[in-house]
Amino acid sequence: MNILDFLTLGASSSSATFSSFILIILMIALMYFFMIRPQQKQRKQHQEMMNDMHKGDEVVTIGRLHGKIDSINKEDRTVTLDCEGIYLTFDMVAIARVVKSSTAAPAEKKTASEDSAAERPAEKPAEEEKADSKPADDSDAGEQAK
């Protein structure tokens, strides 16, 4: 065995070690982007939802109990829910999601009234066209002649 063969053998094993090291780093990076980062985003969204809860919001707990928030104690991190007249106290971490926000409800009502107001003018000309197309009654003709 000559020295040149020994150096080449050593070089090939170090490149294999280097490529396996790069593969491990690549796997850790993929794991971060596919597992850890989405979980951090989800946790951040949940924390924002918890901070935006107000009295009157409809929520669902982690036990799938539906109720309306009666009071929030930020010092103790507890929430009192009104579940059809039964008041239950939960830790804030027990709230899975906010179903309907009490601040969003007036906005929805406003949009619904705007939608109906937008439809009304469109309906009136149609009604006026129907009235114009009807033949005049005898009582209307008599009143117009007087």
Secondary structure, 3 states (H helix, E strand, C coil): CCHHHHHHHHHHHHHHHHHHHHHHHHHHHHHHHHHHHHHHHHHHHHHHHHHCCCCCCEEEECCCCEEEEEEEECCCCEEEEEECCEEEEEEHHHEEEEEECCCHHHHHHHHHHHHHHHHHHHHHHHHHHHHHHCCCCHHHHHHHHC
